[in-house]
Amino acid sequence: MPEAPRTSDPLIGYLSRSPQLREKLSLVEEELARALSADTEPRVLYKASTHLIRSGGKRLRPILTLIACEAVRGDFMKALPPASAIELIHTASLIHDDLIDGDLKRRGSSTVHVEYGRGVAMLSGDLLLSKAMRILSSSPSRIRRIISQACVEMCEGEYMDVVFKKHPEAVTEADYLEMVRKKTGALVKAAAECGGIVGGGSDRQILALAEYGESVGLSLQLRDDLREILAVKLRSTTLTSNCLLGEGSNLVLIHSFRNSNKSSQDFIRRLVTSSSNYRQVQEAIDFFKDSASIQHVQRLSEYFEAAAKKAVAGMNFSNQKIFEDLAELVSSY
């Protein structure tokens, strides 16, 4: 279904090249294809709902579910339904997030609302959530409860992000990390936790997997914050502050603001409250790269990488090395 993954991201490259994970990725794609056929009526709605799935993506969450199941000596095939449901929920959240933020691009393609219109985009996200609910209807109540709680936290985190975007100067680092824990960490945590449950893991193993997933989710978002600053392309003369910071809050910006003098704070405030031009964004990139905030956010991402590794240390999982590799790759940029 999806295009070949973009291997410029080391995490995507690892997931697609690893012999132990390649088969699992293929099985996930087959499950997603079964859940969403573009030939189903109404075709436009189903085509819109598969738009982001066809654009690729890491598939980190469903892979975590499968390897967590395998880690506790379970049959990972039995974890495919919750794994695919979690990926559908994640994709729905991206469609709705792009709608809220007004983003134009996602995974190198036009966002769903740009391609199909706002109404169809909203319905396509709702459809994915409904499909996920149908898949999960045959799962144990514990699995349904964990995933539904993750969805509640994702909504709470998204609301926090919407508020933070309007007043970044008022956001503390603790506020931001709590938002990320809900918006990103909750579903990654649920993915790993559910895999351990399906695999029949002990309470201690399931707790370790849940802690691992949450830490990986936090590290992942902090890495994305860094990439938004460091990977921006300066070729276009129409570059604006949106190209640099997107529409979301960003810990690099928040840390810079809270640790700068008044002149620098005024500069950051102008950057996020107006459509800055090409020259101003170039200045902003230089400003952030020269500040201590890049190093601070990278250290924080590495802290959560270490926390993820610590969570599974001594568990003697059957695939222990994969968990360590994923934690390292998530925090790298």
Residue pairs with C-beta under 8 A, 6 or more apart in sequence:
1 29
1 32
1 33
1 50
1 53
1 54
2 29
2 53
2 54
2 55
2 56
2 57
3 54
3 55
3 56
4 16
4 56
5 12
5 13
5 15
5 16
5 56
5 57
5 58
6 12
6 56
6 107
6 108
7 13
7 16
7 17
9 58
10 329
10 332
11 58
11 60
11 326
11 329
11 330
11 332
12 56
12 58
14 21
14 325
14 326
14 329
15 21
15 25
15 58
15 59
15 60
15 63
16 22
16 25
18 322
20 319
20 322
21 63
21 67
21 322
24 63
24 66
24 67
24 76
25 59
25 63
27 66
27 77
27 80
28 59
28 62
28 63
28 66
28 80
28 83
28 84
28 87
29 59
31 80
31 81
31 83
31 84
32 53
32 84
32 87
32 88
35 84
35 88
35 131
35 135
36 46
36 49
36 50
36 53
36 88
36 128
36 131
37 46
38 46
38 47
38 50
39 46
40 46
44 116
44 120
45 120
45 123
45 124
45 127
46 127
47 116
48 112
48 115
48 116
48 120
48 121
48 123
48 124
49 124
49 125
49 127
49 128
51 109
51 112
51 115
51 116
51 124
52 91
52 94
52 95
52 106
52 107
52 109
52 112
53 87
53 91
55 106
55 107
55 108
55 109
56 107
57 91
57 107
59 87
60 188
60 191
60 216
60 220
60 326
60 330
61 83
61 86
61 87
61 90
61 187
61 188
61 191
62 83
62 84
62 86
62 87
62 191
63 83
64 188
64 191
64 192
64 195
64 213
64 216
64 326
65 79
65 82
65 83
65 86
65 191
65 192
65 194
65 195
65 198
66 76
66 79
66 80
66 83
66 195
67 76
67 195
67 319
67 322
67 323
68 79
68 191
68 192
68 193
68 194
68 195
68 196
68 199
68 201
68 209
68 213
69 75
69 76
69 78
69 79
69 195
69 196
69 198
69 199
70 76
70 195
70 199
70 318
70 319
71 195
71 196
71 199
71 201
71 205
71 209
71 315
71 317
71 318
71 319
71 320
71 323
72 196
72 199
72 200
72 201
72 202
72 205
72 317
72 318
73 199
73 200
73 318
74 195
74 198
74 199
74 200
74 201
75 199
76 195
76 199
78 198
78 199
79 194
79 195
79 198
79 199
81 135
81 136
81 138
81 139
82 135
82 136
82 139
82 143
82 147
82 194
82 195
82 198
83 191
83 195
84 135
85 131
85 132
85 133
85 135
85 136
85 139
85 147
86 132
86 147
86 187
86 190
86 191
86 194
88 128
88 129
88 131
88 132
88 135
89 128
89 129
89 132
89 147
89 150
89 151
89 187
90 187
91 128
92 125
92 126
92 128
92 129
92 132
93 125
93 154
93 158
93 187
94 106
95 111
95 112
95 113
95 121
95 122
95 124
95 125
95 128
96 122
96 125
96 158
97 103
97 158
98 106
98 111
98 112
98 113
98 121
99 111
99 112
99 113
99 118
99 121
99 122
99 125
100 158
100 162
101 246
101 247
101 248
102 247
103 111
103 246
103 247
104 110
104 111
104 114
105 111
106 112
109 115
111 121
112 120
112 121
112 124
112 125
113 120
113 121
113 122
116 124
129 151
136 143
136 144
136 147
140 197
142 197
143 194
143 197
143 198
146 190
146 193
146 194
146 197
147 190
147 194
149 186
149 190
150 186
150 187
150 189
150 190
151 187
153 181
153 182
153 183
153 186
154 182
154 183
154 186
154 187
156 182
157 179
157 180
157 181
157 182
157 183
157 184
157 186
158 183
160 175
160 178
160 179
160 182
160 183
161 179
161 183
161 248
161 249
164 171
164 175
164 176
164 179
164 249
165 247
165 248
165 249
168 249
168 253
168 254
168 257
168 268
168 272
169 257
169 265
169 268
169 269
171 249
171 254
172 254
172 258
173 251
173 254
173 255
173 258
176 249
176 251
176 254
177 218
179 249
180 217
180 218
180 221
180 222
181 214
181 217
181 218
183 221
184 217
184 218
184 220
184 221
185 213
185 214
185 215
185 217
185 218
185 221
186 214
186 217
187 217
188 213
188 214
188 216
188 217
188 220
189 210
189 211
189 213
189 214
189 217
190 213
191 213
192 209
192 210
192 212
192 213
192 216
193 206
193 209
193 210
193 213
195 209
196 205
196 206
196 209
196 210
197 206
201 209
205 315
205 317
208 311
208 312
208 315
209 311
209 312
211 307
211 308
211 311
212 308
212 311
212 312
212 323
212 327
215 304
215 305
215 307
215 308
215 311
215 327
216 304
216 308
216 326
216 327
216 330
218 304
219 301
219 302
219 304
219 305
219 308
219 327
219 330
219 331
220 330
222 251
222 297
222 298
222 300
222 301
222 304
222 331
223 301
223 330
223 331
223 332
223 333
225 250
225 251
225 252
225 297
226 252
226 294
226 297
226 298
226 301
226 333
227 333
228 244
228 245
228 246
228 250
228 252
229 244
229 245
229 250
229 252
229 285
229 288
229 289
229 294
230 289
230 294
230 333
231 333
232 239
232 243
232 244
232 281
232 285
233 239
233 243
234 282
234 285
236 243
236 278
237 278
238 278
239 277
239 278
239 281
239 282
240 275
240 276
240 277
240 278
240 281
241 271
241 272
241 274
241 275
241 276
241 280
241 281
241 284
242 275
243 281
244 271
244 281
244 284
244 285
245 253
245 271
245 272
251 293
251 297
251 300
252 288
252 293
252 294
252 297
253 268
253 272
253 288
253 293
255 293
255 296
255 297
256 264
256 268
256 287
256 288
256 291
256 293
257 265
257 268
257 269
259 291
259 292
259 293
260 268
260 291
264 287
267 283
267 284
267 287
270 276
270 280
271 280
271 281
271 284
276 284
288 294
298 333
301 331
302 331
304 331
305 327
305 328
305 330
305 331
308 323
308 327
308 330
309 323
309 324
309 327
312 320
312 323
312 324
317 323
